[in-house]
């Protein structure tokens, strides 16, 4: 995006794909700097490569010291979690 996190979205701004919306929502939640994150299938609307990057750089990177409760059908990430319910 031309203006990064300052890009206007929606009316008179740009329209986003499903994957872009997912990434924006994830970024907004990360900006909140919470102790616990409930991630409701943040990998659903992104391709495999993008999902891996999100997991590596965000979930296992930026949020490494946070409690993360991911809800997902992506079994590729299960080997990197502490507990599976």
Buried (B, 14 or more C-beta within 10 A) or exposed (E): EEEEEEEEEEEEEEEBEEBBEBBBEBEEBBEEEEEEBEBEEBBBBBEEEBBBBBBEEBBBEEBEEEEBEBEBEBEEBEEEBEEEE
